[in-house]
Each structure stands twice: as C-alpha cells, then as structure tokens.
Amino acid sequence: MAGYNEKRLLHDLLDSYNILERPVVNESDPLQLSFGLTLMQIIDVFRTFELQALILITTET
C-alpha cells in the first residue's frame, strides 16, 4: 500500500506524462532500450510449481 508521499511523488512525476510521445526525432524510428537485472536475494524456491521468489534491482543504461 502506497503512502501519501509516494502517491504525491508519482502524481508529480506522471501528471503531464503523455503515453503517445516518444523520445526520438522521427517517430517511425525504432526505440532501443537497454536494461539489466541484478539478483539481490533468492527468497524461496517452490520445486513442485517450478517457481522462485526473488528480489531484483533493475538498472537502465
């Protein structure tokens, strides 16, 4: 559950966000994204369902 300050921050950051805008000069150009994942902790492994509970940190480059 998000607290008041988190909700306010998200509202301030995304209030004027337009999902139709793209950060490229020509909008027909492909948008290349790079990101990484860092495994911080394996919390649990559920072998019967072949699931894992993980803590990950994303990094954008």
PQR file with spaces between the fields and no chain letter, atoms N, CA, C, O and H, PARSE charges and radii, in Angstrom:
ATOM       1  N    MET     1       0.851   -1.178    0.000 -0.4000 1.5000
ATOM       2  CA   MET     1       0.000    0.000    0.000 -0.0000 2.0000
ATOM       3  C    MET     1       0.891    1.233    0.000  0.5500 1.7000
ATOM       4  O    MET     1       1.764    1.379    0.856 -0.5500 1.4000
ATOM       5  N    ALA     2       0.670    2.101   -0.945 -0.4000 1.5000
ATOM       6  CA   ALA     2       1.491    3.298   -1.080 -0.0000 2.0000
ATOM       7  C    ALA     2       1.088    4.337   -0.043  0.5500 1.7000
ATOM       8  O    ALA     2      -0.092    4.524    0.253 -0.5500 1.4000
ATOM       9  H    ALA     2      -0.039    1.982   -1.640  0.4000 1.0000
ATOM      10  N    GLY     3       2.090    5.000    0.495 -0.4000 1.5000
ATOM      11  CA   GLY     3       1.834    6.066    1.443 -0.0000 2.0000
ATOM      12  C    GLY     3       1.548    7.380    0.733  0.5500 1.7000
ATOM      13  O    GLY     3       1.638    7.468   -0.491 -0.5500 1.4000
ATOM      14  H    GLY     3       3.048    4.848    0.254  0.4000 1.0000
ATOM      15  N    TYR     4       1.208    8.386    1.502 -0.4000 1.5000
ATOM      16  CA   TYR     4       0.853    9.689    0.952 -0.0000 2.0000
ATOM      17  C    TYR     4       1.986   10.273    0.121  0.5500 1.7000
ATOM      18  O    TYR     4       1.754   10.746   -0.992 -0.5500 1.4000
ATOM      19  H    TYR     4       1.135    8.314    2.497  0.4000 1.0000
ATOM      20  N    ASN     5       3.216   10.249    0.646 -0.4000 1.5000
ATOM      21  CA   ASN     5       4.339   10.858   -0.064 -0.0000 2.0000
ATOM      22  C    ASN     5       4.651   10.130   -1.369  0.5500 1.7000
ATOM      23  O    ASN     5       4.998   10.767   -2.364 -0.5500 1.4000
ATOM      24  H    ASN     5       3.405    9.865    1.550  0.4000 1.0000
ATOM      25  N    GLU     6       4.531    8.797   -1.374 -0.4000 1.5000
ATOM      26  CA   GLU     6       4.769    8.032   -2.599 -0.0000 2.0000
ATOM      27  C    GLU     6       3.713    8.364   -3.652  0.5500 1.7000
ATOM      28  O    GLU     6       4.041    8.541   -4.825 -0.5500 1.4000
ATOM      29  H    GLU     6       4.250    8.279   -0.566  0.4000 1.0000
ATOM      30  N    LYS     7       2.474    8.448   -3.245 -0.4000 1.5000
ATOM      31  CA   LYS     7       1.399    8.811   -4.177 -0.0000 2.0000
ATOM      32  C    LYS     7       1.617   10.219   -4.734  0.5500 1.7000
ATOM      33  O    LYS     7       1.417   10.459   -5.925 -0.5500 1.4000
ATOM      34  H    LYS     7       2.208    8.304   -2.292  0.4000 1.0000
ATOM      35  N    ARG     8       2.022   11.136   -3.874 -0.4000 1.5000
ATOM      36  CA   ARG     8       2.261   12.511   -4.311 -0.0000 2.0000
ATOM      37  C    ARG     8       3.416   12.573   -5.297  0.5500 1.7000
ATOM      38  O    ARG     8       3.338   13.296   -6.290 -0.5500 1.4000
ATOM      39  H    ARG     8       2.183   10.941   -2.907  0.4000 1.0000
ATOM      40  N    LEU     9       4.503   11.818   -5.036 -0.4000 1.5000
ATOM      41  CA   LEU     9       5.649   11.789   -5.939 -0.0000 2.0000
ATOM      42  C    LEU     9       5.245   11.244   -7.306  0.5500 1.7000
ATOM      43  O    LEU     9       5.578   11.837   -8.333 -0.5500 1.4000
ATOM      44  H    LEU     9       4.567   11.231   -4.229  0.4000 1.0000
ATOM      45  N    LEU    10       4.531   10.120   -7.325 -0.4000 1.5000
ATOM      46  CA   LEU    10       4.082    9.557   -8.601 -0.0000 2.0000
ATOM      47  C    LEU    10       3.174   10.519   -9.342  0.5500 1.7000
ATOM      48  O    LEU    10       3.282   10.652  -10.561 -0.5500 1.4000
ATOM      49  H    LEU    10       4.260    9.639   -6.491  0.4000 1.0000
ATOM      50  N    HIS    11       2.293   11.182   -8.640 -0.4000 1.5000
ATOM      51  CA   HIS    11       1.417   12.162   -9.280 -0.0000 2.0000
ATOM      52  C    HIS    11       2.230   13.314   -9.863  0.5500 1.7000
ATOM      53  O    HIS    11       1.975   13.738  -10.990 -0.5500 1.4000
ATOM      54  H    HIS    11       2.205   11.073   -7.650  0.4000 1.0000
ATOM      55  N    ASP    12       3.201   13.824   -9.114 -0.4000 1.5000
ATOM      56  CA   ASP    12       4.022   14.929   -9.599 -0.0000 2.0000
ATOM      57  C    ASP    12       4.855   14.531  -10.821  0.5500 1.7000
ATOM      58  O    ASP    12       5.026   15.329  -11.743 -0.5500 1.4000
ATOM      59  H    ASP    12       3.408   13.480   -8.198  0.4000 1.0000
ATOM      60  N    LEU    13       5.372   13.296  -10.828 -0.4000 1.5000
ATOM      61  CA   LEU    13       6.209   12.847  -11.936 -0.0000 2.0000
ATOM      62  C    LEU    13       5.405   12.517  -13.186  0.5500 1.7000
ATOM      63  O    LEU    13       5.851   12.772  -14.305 -0.5500 1.4000
ATOM      64  H    LEU    13       5.233   12.648  -10.079  0.4000 1.0000
ATOM      65  N    LEU    14       4.232   11.957  -12.995 -0.4000 1.5000
ATOM      66  CA   LEU    14       3.478   11.445  -14.139 -0.0000 2.0000
ATOM      67  C    LEU    14       2.264   12.283  -14.516  0.5500 1.7000
ATOM      68  O    LEU    14       1.510   11.901  -15.410 -0.5500 1.4000
ATOM      69  H    LEU    14       3.869   11.749  -12.086  0.4000 1.0000
ATOM      70  N    ASP    15       2.061   13.409  -13.856 -0.4000 1.5000
ATOM      71  CA   ASP    15       0.874   14.228  -14.102 -0.0000 2.0000
ATOM      72  C    ASP    15       0.777   14.692  -15.555  0.5500 1.7000
ATOM      73  O    ASP    15      -0.305   14.651  -16.141 -0.5500 1.4000
ATOM      74  H    ASP    15       2.674   13.719  -13.129  0.4000 1.0000
ATOM      75  N    SER    16       1.877   15.126  -16.136 -0.4000 1.5000
ATOM      76  CA   SER    16       1.842   15.628  -17.512 -0.0000 2.0000
ATOM      77  C    SER    16       2.414   14.625  -18.509  0.5500 1.7000
ATOM      78  O    SER    16       2.750   14.999  -19.632 -0.5500 1.4000
ATOM      79  H    SER    16       2.756   15.159  -15.659  0.4000 1.0000
ATOM      80  N    TYR    17       2.529   13.354  -18.114 -0.4000 1.5000
ATOM      81  CA   TYR    17       3.095   12.318  -18.968 -0.0000 2.0000
ATOM      82  C    TYR    17       2.119   11.971  -20.086  0.5500 1.7000
ATOM      83  O    TYR    17       0.940   11.718  -19.842 -0.5500 1.4000
ATOM      84  H    TYR    17       2.256   13.050  -17.202  0.4000 1.0000
ATOM      85  N    ASN    18       2.630   11.963  -21.312 -0.4000 1.5000
ATOM      86  CA   ASN    18       1.819   11.625  -22.474 -0.0000 2.0000
ATOM      87  C    ASN    18       2.346   10.311  -23.045  0.5500 1.7000
ATOM      88  O    ASN    18       3.487   10.256  -23.505 -0.5500 1.4000
ATOM      89  H    ASN    18       3.588   12.169  -21.510  0.4000 1.0000
ATOM      90  N    ILE    19       1.532    9.248  -23.023 -0.4000 1.5000
ATOM      91  CA   ILE    19       1.986    7.941  -23.491 -0.0000 2.0000
ATOM      92  C    ILE    19       2.208    7.918  -24.999  0.5500 1.7000
ATOM      93  O    ILE    19       2.834    6.986  -25.504 -0.5500 1.4000
ATOM      94  H    ILE    19       0.606    9.293  -22.650  0.4000 1.0000
ATOM      95  N    LEU    20       1.720    8.905  -25.729 -0.4000 1.5000
ATOM      96  CA   LEU    20       1.886    8.929  -27.181 -0.0000 2.0000
ATOM      97  C    LEU    20       3.218    9.538  -27.607  0.5500 1.7000
ATOM      98  O    LEU    20       3.622    9.383  -28.760 -0.5500 1.4000
ATOM      99  H    LEU    20       1.211    9.663  -25.320  0.4000 1.0000
ATOM     100  N    GLU    21       3.902   10.223  -26.705 -0.4000 1.5000
ATOM     101  CA   GLU    21       5.194   10.833  -27.040 -0.0000 2.0000
ATOM     102  C    GLU    21       6.299    9.798  -26.955  0.5500 1.7000
ATOM     103  O    GLU    21       6.298    8.932  -26.080 -0.5500 1.4000
ATOM     104  H    GLU    21       3.574   10.348  -25.769  0.4000 1.0000
ATOM     105  N    ARG    22       7.256    9.905  -27.896 -0.4000 1.5000
ATOM     106  CA   ARG    22       8.403    9.002  -27.913 -0.0000 2.0000
ATOM     107  C    ARG    22       9.676    9.831  -27.961  0.5500 1.7000
ATOM     108  O    ARG    22       9.707   10.863  -28.631 -0.5500 1.4000
ATOM     109  H    ARG    22       7.257   10.609  -28.606  0.4000 1.0000
ATOM     110  N    PRO    23      10.724    9.409  -27.269 -0.5600 1.5000
ATOM     111  CA   PRO    23      11.967   10.191  -27.230  0.2800 2.0000
ATOM     112  C    PRO    23      12.854    9.972  -28.455  0.5500 1.7000
ATOM     113  O    PRO    23      14.034    9.646  -28.318 -0.5500 1.4000
ATOM     114  N    VAL    24      12.288   10.152  -29.651 -0.4000 1.5000
ATOM     115  CA   VAL    24      13.049   10.047  -30.893 -0.0000 2.0000
ATOM     116  C    VAL    24      12.674   11.218  -31.786  0.5500 1.7000
ATOM     117  O    VAL    24      11.587   11.781  -31.655 -0.5500 1.4000
ATOM     118  H    VAL    24      11.330   10.417  -29.761  0.4000 1.0000
ATOM     119  N    VAL    25      13.580   11.590  -32.703 -0.4000 1.5000
ATOM     120  CA   VAL    25      13.303   12.698  -33.615 -0.0000 2.0000
ATOM     121  C    VAL    25      12.244   12.280  -34.626  0.5500 1.7000
ATOM     122  O    VAL    25      11.278   13.008  -34.853 -0.5500 1.4000
ATOM     123  H    VAL    25      14.463   11.133  -32.809  0.4000 1.0000
ATOM     124  N    ASN    26      12.422   11.118  -35.231 -0.4000 1.5000
ATOM     125  CA   ASN    26      11.478   10.608  -36.217 -0.0000 2.0000
ATOM     126  C    ASN    26      10.677    9.491  -35.550  0.5500 1.7000
ATOM     127  O    ASN    26      11.248    8.487  -35.124 -0.5500 1.4000
ATOM     128  H    ASN    26      13.208   10.527  -35.047  0.4000 1.0000
ATOM     129  N    GLU    27       9.366    9.660  -35.460 -0.4000 1.5000
ATOM     130  CA   GLU    27       8.586    8.683  -34.693 -0.0000 2.0000
ATOM     131  C    GLU    27       8.482    7.313  -35.353  0.5500 1.7000
ATOM     132  O    GLU    27       7.992    6.372  -34.727 -0.5500 1.4000
ATOM     133  H    GLU    27       8.902   10.475  -35.806  0.4000 1.0000
ATOM     134  N    SER    28       8.929    7.175  -36.602 -0.4000 1.5000
ATOM     135  CA   SER    28       8.957    5.846  -37.210 -0.0000 2.0000
ATOM     136  C    SER    28      10.264    5.098  -36.889  0.5500 1.7000
ATOM     137  O    SER    28      10.384    3.908  -37.179 -0.5500 1.4000
ATOM     138  H    SER    28       9.327    7.939  -37.111  0.4000 1.0000
ATOM     139  N    ASP    29      11.237    5.797  -36.292 -0.4000 1.5000
ATOM     140  CA   ASP    29      12.483    5.146  -35.880 -0.0000 2.0000
ATOM     141  C    ASP    29      12.215    4.214  -34.704  0.5500 1.7000
ATOM     142  O    ASP    29      11.411    4.529  -33.827 -0.5500 1.4000
ATOM     143  H    ASP    29      11.140    6.764  -36.056  0.4000 1.0000
ATOM     144  N    PRO    30      12.893    3.060  -34.688 -0.5600 1.5000
ATOM     145  CA   PRO    30      12.720    2.169  -33.526  0.2800 2.0000
ATOM     146  C    PRO    30      13.345    2.784  -32.280  0.5500 1.7000
ATOM     147  O    PRO    30      14.324    3.526  -32.363 -0.5500 1.4000
ATOM     148  N    LEU    31      12.783    2.475  -31.160 -0.4000 1.5000
ATOM     149  CA   LEU    31      13.285    2.947  -29.873 -0.0000 2.0000
ATOM     150  C    LEU    31      14.046    1.803  -29.226  0.5500 1.7000
ATOM     151  O    LEU    31      13.467    0.759  -28.926 -0.5500 1.4000
ATOM     152  H    LEU    31      11.988    1.872  -31.093  0.4000 1.0000
ATOM     153  N    GLN    32      15.349    1.994  -29.008 -0.4000 1.5000
ATOM     154  CA   GLN    32      16.174    0.952  -28.422 -0.0000 2.0000
ATOM     155  C    GLN    32      16.327    1.208  -26.925  0.5500 1.7000
ATOM     156  O    GLN    32      16.693    2.302  -26.497 -0.5500 1.4000
ATOM     157  H    GLN    32      15.821    2.842  -29.251  0.4000 1.0000
ATOM     158  N    LEU    33      16.043    0.187  -26.155 -0.4000 1.5000
ATOM     159  CA   LEU    33      16.169    0.269  -24.708 -0.0000 2.0000
ATOM     160  C    LEU    33      17.159   -0.779  -24.233  0.5500 1.7000
ATOM     161  O    LEU    33      17.220   -1.885  -24.770 -0.5500 1.4000
ATOM     162  H    LEU    33      15.746   -0.702  -26.503  0.4000 1.0000
ATOM     163  N    SER    34      17.919   -0.424  -23.238 -0.4000 1.5000
ATOM     164  CA   SER    34      18.818   -1.371  -22.586 -0.0000 2.0000
ATOM     165  C    SER    34      18.536   -1.341  -21.100  0.5500 1.7000
ATOM     166  O    SER    34      18.414   -0.274  -20.499 -0.5500 1.4000
ATOM     167  H    SER    34      17.869    0.475  -22.802  0.4000 1.0000
ATOM     168  N    PHE    35      18.434   -2.509  -20.519 -0.4000 1.5000
ATOM     169  CA   PHE    35      18.262   -2.568  -19.076 -0.0000 2.0000
ATOM     170  C    PHE    35      18.888   -3.844  -18.562  0.5500 1.7000
ATOM     171  O    PHE    35      19.103   -4.795  -19.312 -0.5500 1.4000
ATOM     172  H    PHE    35      18.534   -3.376  -21.007  0.4000 1.0000
ATOM     173  N    GLY    36      19.170   -3.853  -17.305 -0.4000 1.5000
ATOM     174  CA   GLY    36      19.776   -5.021  -16.682 -0.0000 2.0000
ATOM     175  C    GLY    36      19.043   -5.379  -15.408  0.5500 1.7000
ATOM     176  O    GLY    36      18.302   -4.575  -14.843 -0.5500 1.4000
ATOM     177  H    GLY    36      18.995   -3.080  -16.695  0.4000 1.0000
ATOM     178  N    LEU    37      19.265   -6.584  -14.978 -0.4000 1.5000
ATOM     179  CA   LEU    37      18.699   -7.064  -13.718 -0.0000 2.0000
ATOM     180  C    LEU    37      19.827   -7.553  -12.831  0.5500 1.7000
ATOM     181  O    LEU    37      20.745   -8.229  -13.295 -0.5500 1.4000
ATOM     182  H    LEU    37      19.867   -7.238  -15.437  0.4000 1.0000
ATOM     183  N    THR    38      19.759   -7.219  -11.583 -0.4000 1.5000
ATOM     184  CA   THR    38      20.724   -7.699  -10.608 -0.0000 2.0000
ATOM     185  C    THR    38      19.972   -8.527   -9.577  0.5500 1.7000
ATOM     186  O    THR    38      19.052   -8.035   -8.923 -0.5500 1.4000
ATOM     187  H    THR    38      19.013   -6.670  -11.206  0.4000 1.0000
ATOM     188  N    LEU    39      20.367   -9.772   -9.440 -0.4000 1.5000
ATOM     189  CA   LEU    39      19.747  -10.640   -8.444 -0.0000 2.0000
ATOM     190  C    LEU    39      20.322  -10.296   -7.075  0.5500 1.7000
ATOM     191  O    LEU    39      21.523  -10.436   -6.845 -0.5500 1.4000
ATOM     192  H    LEU    39      21.114  -10.171   -9.972  0.4000 1.0000
ATOM     193  N    MET    40      19.475   -9.854   -6.186 -0.4000 1.5000
ATOM     194  CA   MET    40      19.909   -9.476   -4.854 -0.0000 2.0000
ATOM     195  C    MET    40      19.731  -10.617   -3.853  0.5500 1.7000
ATOM     196  O    MET    40      20.577  -10.816   -2.981 -0.5500 1.4000
ATOM     197  H    MET    40      18.499   -9.740   -6.373  0.4000 1.0000
ATOM     198  N    GLN    41      18.626  -11.371   -3.978 -0.4000 1.5000
ATOM     199  CA   GLN    41      18.362  -12.404   -2.994 -0.0000 2.0000
ATOM     200  C    GLN    41      17.358  -13.411   -3.553  0.5500 1.7000
ATOM     201  O    GLN    41      16.366  -13.026   -4.171 -0.5500 1.4000
ATOM     202  H    GLN    41      17.939  -11.209   -4.687  0.4000 1.0000
ATOM     203  N    ILE    42      17.616  -14.687   -3.336 -0.4000 1.5000
ATOM     204  CA   ILE    42      16.626  -15.723   -3.614 -0.0000 2.0000
ATOM     205  C    ILE    42      15.878  -15.967   -2.316  0.5500 1.7000
ATOM     206  O    ILE    42      16.460  -16.418   -1.330 -0.5500 1.4000
ATOM     207  H    ILE    42      18.422  -15.000   -2.833  0.4000 1.0000
ATOM     208  N    ILE    43      14.607  -15.672   -2.320 -0.4000 1.5000
ATOM     209  CA   ILE    43      13.814  -15.776   -1.101 -0.0000 2.0000
ATOM     210  C    ILE    43      13.354  -17.208   -0.867  0.5500 1.7000
ATOM     211  O    ILE    43      13.466  -17.735    0.240 -0.5500 1.4000
ATOM     212  H    ILE    43      14.134  -15.306   -3.121  0.4000 1.0000
ATOM     213  N    ASP    44      12.835  -17.832   -1.923 -0.4000 1.5000
ATOM     214  CA   ASP    44      12.309  -19.173   -1.757 -0.0000 2.0000
ATOM     215  C    ASP    44      12.256  -19.854   -3.116  0.5500 1.7000
ATOM     216  O    ASP    44      12.187  -19.187   -4.148 -0.5500 1.4000
ATOM     217  H    ASP    44      12.745  -17.404   -2.822  0.4000 1.0000
ATOM     218  N    VAL    45      12.289  -21.175   -3.114 -0.4000 1.5000
ATOM     219  CA   VAL    45      12.162  -21.972   -4.333 -0.0000 2.0000
ATOM     220  C    VAL    45      11.041  -22.969   -4.108  0.5500 1.7000
ATOM     221  O    VAL    45      11.064  -23.748   -3.154 -0.5500 1.4000
ATOM     222  H    VAL    45      12.345  -21.717   -2.275  0.4000 1.0000
ATOM     223  N    PHE    46      10.051  -22.934   -5.007 -0.4000 1.5000
ATOM     224  CA   PHE    46       8.917  -23.844   -4.933 -0.0000 2.0000
ATOM     225  C    PHE    46       9.107  -24.903   -6.017  0.5500 1.7000
ATOM     226  O    PHE    46       8.719  -24.699   -7.167 -0.5500 1.4000
ATOM     227  H    PHE    46      10.033  -22.301   -5.782  0.4000 1.0000
ATOM     228  N    ARG    47       9.698  -26.017   -5.649 -0.4000 1.5000
ATOM     229  CA   ARG    47      10.060  -27.042   -6.636 -0.0000 2.0000
ATOM     230  C    ARG    47       8.847  -27.675   -7.298  0.5500 1.7000
ATOM     231  O    ARG    47       8.902  -28.007   -8.482 -0.5500 1.4000
ATOM     232  H    ARG    47      10.014  -26.183   -4.715  0.4000 1.0000
ATOM     233  N    THR    48       7.767  -27.849   -6.575 -0.4000 1.5000
ATOM     234  CA   THR    48       6.606  -28.518   -7.166 -0.0000 2.0000
ATOM     235  C    THR    48       5.981  -27.676   -8.277  0.5500 1.7000
ATOM     236  O    THR    48       5.451  -28.225   -9.243 -0.5500 1.4000
ATOM     237  H    THR    48       7.722  -27.580   -5.613  0.4000 1.0000
ATOM     238  N    PHE    49       6.037  -26.375   -8.152 -0.4000 1.5000
ATOM     239  CA   PHE    49       5.454  -25.497   -9.168 -0.0000 2.0000
ATOM     240  C    PHE    49       6.517  -24.881  -10.080  0.5500 1.7000
ATOM     241  O    PHE    49       6.186  -24.136  -11.002 -0.5500 1.4000
ATOM     242  H    PHE    49       6.468  -25.929   -7.367  0.4000 1.0000
ATOM     243  N    GLU    50       7.794  -25.189   -9.824 -0.4000 1.5000
ATOM     244  CA   GLU    50       8.922  -24.632  -10.560 -0.0000 2.0000
ATOM     245  C    GLU    50       8.885  -23.094  -10.575  0.5500 1.7000
ATOM     246  O    GLU    50       9.061  -22.453  -11.611 -0.5500 1.4000
ATOM     247  H    GLU    50       8.063  -25.794   -9.075  0.4000 1.0000
ATOM     248  N    LEU    51       8.649  -22.539   -9.388 -0.4000 1.5000
ATOM     249  CA   LEU    51       8.615  -21.090   -9.205 -0.0000 2.0000
ATOM     250  C    LEU    51       9.715  -20.669   -8.244  0.5500 1.7000
ATOM     251  O    LEU    51      10.161  -21.448   -7.403 -0.5500 1.4000
ATOM     252  H    LEU    51       8.506  -23.060   -8.547  0.4000 1.0000
ATOM     253  N    GLN    52      10.145  -19.408   -8.388 -0.4000 1.5000
ATOM     254  CA   GLN    52      11.124  -18.841   -7.467 -0.0000 2.0000
ATOM     255  C    GLN    52      10.629  -17.473   -7.024  0.5500 1.7000
ATOM     256  O    GLN    52      10.059  -16.726   -7.818 -0.5500 1.4000
ATOM     257  H    GLN    52       9.782  -18.775   -9.071  0.4000 1.0000
ATOM     258  N    ALA    53      10.844  -17.155   -5.783 -0.4000 1.5000
ATOM     259  CA   ALA    53      10.567  -15.820   -5.266 -0.0000 2.0000
ATOM     260  C    ALA    53      11.912  -15.102   -5.169  0.5500 1.7000
ATOM     261  O    ALA    53      12.821  -15.571   -4.483 -0.5500 1.4000
ATOM     262  H    ALA    53      11.308  -17.762   -5.138  0.4000 1.0000
ATOM     263  N    LEU    54      12.038  -13.966   -5.854 -0.4000 1.5000
ATOM     264  CA   LEU    54      13.307  -13.264   -5.947 -0.0000 2.0000
ATOM     265  C    LEU    54      13.172  -11.801   -5.578  0.5500 1.7000
ATOM     266  O    LEU    54      12.081  -11.234   -5.629 -0.5500 1.4000
ATOM     267  H    LEU    54      11.300  -13.585   -6.410  0.4000 1.0000
ATOM     268  N    ILE    55      14.285  -11.197   -5.209 -0.4000 1.5000
ATOM     269  CA   ILE    55      14.390   -9.746   -5.093 -0.0000 2.0000
ATOM     270  C    ILE    55      15.354   -9.297   -6.179  0.5500 1.7000
ATOM     271  O    ILE    55      16.501   -9.741   -6.218 -0.5500 1.4000
ATOM     272  H    ILE    55      15.171  -11.658   -5.168  0.4000 1.0000
ATOM     273  N    LEU    56      14.891   -8.419   -7.060 -0.4000 1.5000
ATOM     274  CA   LEU    56      15.698   -7.945   -8.183 -0.0000 2.0000
ATOM     275  C    LEU    56      15.792   -6.429   -8.161  0.5500 1.7000
ATOM     276  O    LEU    56      14.896   -5.747   -7.662 -0.5500 1.4000
ATOM     277  H    LEU    56      13.959   -8.059   -7.028  0.4000 1.0000
ATOM     278  N    ILE    57      16.867   -5.918   -8.698 -0.4000 1.5000
ATOM     279  CA   ILE    57      17.041   -4.479   -8.903 -0.0000 2.0000
ATOM     280  C    ILE    57      17.247   -4.253  -10.396  0.5500 1.7000
ATOM     281  O    ILE    57      18.095   -4.899  -11.012 -0.5500 1.4000
ATOM     282  H    ILE    57      17.595   -6.472   -9.103  0.4000 1.0000
ATOM     283  N    THR    58      16.486   -3.352  -10.973 -0.4000 1.5000
ATOM     284  CA   THR    58      16.650   -3.044  -12.404 -0.0000 2.0000
ATOM     285  C    THR    58      17.600   -1.865  -12.560  0.5500 1.7000
ATOM     286  O    THR    58      17.617   -0.953  -11.733 -0.5500 1.4000
ATOM     287  H    THR    58      15.797   -2.827  -10.473  0.4000 1.0000
ATOM     288  N    THR    59      18.380   -1.893  -13.615 -0.4000 1.5000
ATOM     289  CA   THR    59      19.272   -0.801  -13.934 -0.0000 2.0000
ATOM     290  C    THR    59      19.058   -0.427  -15.385  0.5500 1.7000
ATOM     291  O    THR    59      19.004   -1.298  -16.253 -0.5500 1.4000
ATOM     292  H    THR    59      18.366   -2.634  -14.287  0.4000 1.0000
ATOM     293  N    GLU    60      18.936    0.862  -15.655 -0.4000 1.5000
ATOM     294  CA   GLU    60      18.751    1.351  -17.009 -0.0000 2.0000
ATOM     295  C    GLU    60      20.060    1.941  -17.493  0.5500 1.7000
ATOM     296  O    GLU    60      20.739    2.663  -16.763 -0.5500 1.4000
ATOM     297  H    GLU    60      18.980    1.570  -14.951  0.4000 1.0000
ATOM     298  N    THR    61      20.410    1.624  -18.743 -0.4000 1.5000
ATOM     299  CA   THR    61      21.647    2.164  -19.315 -0.0000 2.0000
ATOM     300  C    THR    61      21.357    2.916  -20.582  0.5500 1.7000
ATOM     301  O    THR    61      22.275    3.444  -21.210 -0.5500 1.4000
ATOM     302  H    THR    61      19.859    1.038  -19.337  0.4000 1.0000
